[in-house]
């Protein structure tokens, strides 16, 4: 069986960009839900209107 040579380690810049992308994805998926809670519970906006505000995203 043939074995592969070990790959060179990735530079820190690749790790940094990957990490920043992971943070951006987390923010992109979390903020709309928190905004819905804020609009409906704090500002007393109707859920249908709050959903219409968030939906275009």
Residue frames as a rotation matrix with the C-alpha (Angstrom) as fourth column:
UNK 1
0.587 0.810 0.000 0.00
0.810 -0.587 0.000 0.00
0.000 0.000 -1.000 0.00
UNK 2
-0.278 -0.679 0.680 1.30
0.664 -0.647 -0.375 3.43
0.694 0.347 0.631 -0.89
UNK 3
0.196 0.298 -0.934 1.50
0.905 -0.423 0.055 6.12
-0.379 -0.856 -0.352 1.80
UNK 4
0.644 0.093 0.760 1.24
0.479 -0.823 -0.305 9.84
0.597 0.560 -0.574 1.19
UNK 5
-0.529 -0.847 -0.051 3.88
0.649 -0.365 -0.667 12.29
0.547 -0.386 0.743 2.29
UNK 6
-0.014 0.534 -0.845 2.80
0.901 -0.359 -0.242 14.55
-0.433 -0.766 -0.476 5.15
UNK 7
0.432 0.270 0.860 1.48
0.696 -0.706 -0.128 17.91
0.573 0.655 -0.493 4.00
UNK 8
-0.713 -0.673 0.196 3.12
0.449 -0.653 -0.610 21.16
0.539 -0.347 0.767 4.98
UNK 9
-0.306 0.623 -0.720 1.36
0.843 -0.175 -0.509 23.02
-0.443 -0.763 -0.471 7.80
UNK 10
0.355 0.538 0.765 -0.90
0.807 -0.590 0.040 25.88
0.473 0.603 -0.643 6.78
UNK 11
-0.705 -0.624 0.337 0.29
0.397 -0.741 -0.541 29.43
0.588 -0.248 0.770 7.44
UNK 12
-0.700 0.398 -0.593 -1.28
0.546 -0.238 -0.803 31.52
-0.461 -0.886 -0.051 10.18
UNK 13
-0.788 0.409 -0.460 -2.98
-0.540 -0.818 0.198 33.77
-0.295 0.404 0.866 7.65
UNK 14
-0.579 0.594 -0.559 -5.06
-0.200 0.561 0.803 30.83
0.790 0.577 -0.206 6.39
UNK 15
-0.521 0.367 -0.771 -6.11
0.812 0.492 -0.315 30.01
0.264 -0.789 -0.554 9.95
UNK 16
-0.782 0.196 -0.591 -6.98
0.175 -0.842 -0.510 33.67
-0.598 -0.503 0.624 10.60
UNK 17
-0.728 0.534 -0.430 -9.12
-0.672 -0.426 0.606 33.99
0.140 0.730 0.669 7.46
UNK 18
-0.505 0.550 -0.666 -10.87
0.216 0.827 0.519 30.71
0.836 0.119 -0.536 8.19
UNK 19
-0.600 0.234 -0.765 -11.59
0.794 0.059 -0.604 31.84
-0.096 -0.971 -0.221 11.75
UNK 20
-0.815 0.312 -0.488 -12.91
-0.232 -0.948 -0.218 35.22
-0.531 -0.064 0.845 10.67
UNK 21
-0.638 0.608 -0.474 -15.21
-0.503 0.137 0.853 33.50
0.583 0.782 0.218 8.18
UNK 22
-0.491 0.443 -0.750 -16.51
0.628 0.777 0.047 31.23
0.603 -0.448 -0.659 10.92
UNK 23
-0.710 0.218 -0.670 -17.25
0.474 -0.555 -0.683 34.24
-0.521 -0.803 0.291 13.15
UNK 24
-0.804 0.411 -0.431 -19.02
-0.572 -0.733 0.368 36.04
-0.165 0.542 0.824 10.30
UNK 25
-0.559 0.611 -0.560 -21.17
-0.057 0.646 0.761 32.97
0.827 0.457 -0.326 9.63
UNK 26
-0.540 0.328 -0.775 -22.12
0.828 0.372 -0.419 32.77
0.151 -0.868 -0.473 13.30
UNK 27
-0.761 0.250 -0.599 -23.09
0.039 -0.904 -0.427 36.45
-0.648 -0.348 0.678 13.38
UNK 28
-0.782 0.446 -0.435 -25.05
-0.580 -0.265 0.770 36.15
0.229 0.855 0.466 10.13
UNK 29
-0.421 0.644 -0.639 -27.12
0.226 0.756 0.614 33.28
0.878 0.114 -0.464 11.50
UNK 30
-0.493 0.180 -0.851 -27.60
0.869 0.151 -0.472 34.62
0.044 -0.972 -0.231 15.06
UNK 31
-0.956 0.002 -0.292 -28.41
0.062 -0.976 -0.208 38.30
-0.285 -0.217 0.934 14.58
UNK 32
-0.617 0.787 -0.022 -31.73
-0.342 -0.243 0.908 37.91
0.709 0.568 0.419 12.71
UNK 33
-0.032 0.610 -0.792 -33.17
0.620 0.633 0.463 35.78
0.784 -0.477 -0.398 15.50
UNK 34
-0.498 -0.210 -0.842 -32.06
0.836 -0.375 -0.401 38.23
-0.232 -0.903 0.362 18.15
UNK 35
-0.987 0.161 -0.021 -33.46
-0.158 -0.928 0.337 41.10
0.035 0.336 0.941 16.11
UNK 36
-0.314 0.921 -0.230 -36.83
0.056 0.260 0.964 39.34
0.948 0.290 -0.133 15.92
UNK 37
-0.037 0.256 -0.966 -36.90
0.953 0.299 0.043 38.96
0.300 -0.919 -0.255 19.69
UNK 38
-0.793 -0.321 -0.517 -35.95
0.485 -0.847 -0.219 42.63
-0.368 -0.425 0.827 20.15
UNK 39
-0.873 0.476 0.109 -38.58
-0.244 -0.619 0.747 43.86
0.423 0.625 0.656 17.68
UNK 40
-0.097 0.924 -0.369 -41.43
0.154 0.380 0.912 41.77
0.983 0.031 -0.179 19.10
UNK 41
0.173 0.169 -0.970 -40.68
0.922 0.318 0.220 41.87
0.346 -0.933 -0.101 22.83
UNK 42
-0.507 -0.476 -0.719 -39.07
0.736 -0.673 -0.074 45.28
-0.448 -0.566 0.692 23.34
UNK 43
-0.966 0.078 -0.246 -40.59
-0.183 -0.879 0.441 47.43
-0.182 0.471 0.863 20.61
UNK 44
-0.301 0.909 0.288 -43.96
0.053 0.318 -0.947 45.59
-0.952 -0.270 -0.143 20.54
UNK 45
-0.468 0.115 -0.876 -43.91
-0.873 -0.212 0.439 45.20
-0.135 0.970 0.200 16.74
UNK 46
0.625 0.740 0.248 -46.34
-0.668 0.672 -0.320 42.60
-0.403 0.034 0.915 15.44
UNK 47
0.003 -0.666 0.746 -44.65
-0.040 0.745 0.665 39.28
-0.999 -0.032 -0.025 14.62
UNK 48
0.557 0.252 0.791 -45.85
0.731 0.303 -0.611 39.42
-0.394 0.919 -0.015 11.00
UNK 49
0.974 -0.205 0.091 -44.31
-0.142 -0.877 -0.459 42.85
0.174 0.434 -0.884 10.47
UNK 50
0.375 -0.883 0.281 -41.09
-0.683 -0.059 0.728 41.85
-0.627 -0.465 -0.626 12.24
UNK 51
0.129 -0.277 0.952 -40.84
0.375 0.903 0.212 38.78
-0.918 0.330 0.220 10.02
UNK 52
0.822 0.220 0.525 -41.40
0.568 -0.247 -0.785 40.91
-0.043 0.944 -0.328 6.94
UNK 53
0.805 -0.592 -0.036 -38.54
-0.587 -0.803 0.103 43.17
-0.090 -0.062 -0.994 8.05
UNK 54
0.034 -0.829 0.559 -36.18
-0.551 0.451 0.702 40.20
-0.834 -0.331 -0.441 8.55
UNK 55
0.588 0.328 0.739 -37.33
0.238 0.803 -0.546 38.14
-0.773 0.497 0.394 5.54
UNK 56
0.967 -0.177 -0.184 -35.51
-0.234 -0.334 -0.913 40.06
0.100 0.926 -0.365 2.77
UNK 57
0.156 -0.963 0.221 -32.17
-0.907 -0.051 0.417 39.20
-0.391 -0.265 -0.882 4.31
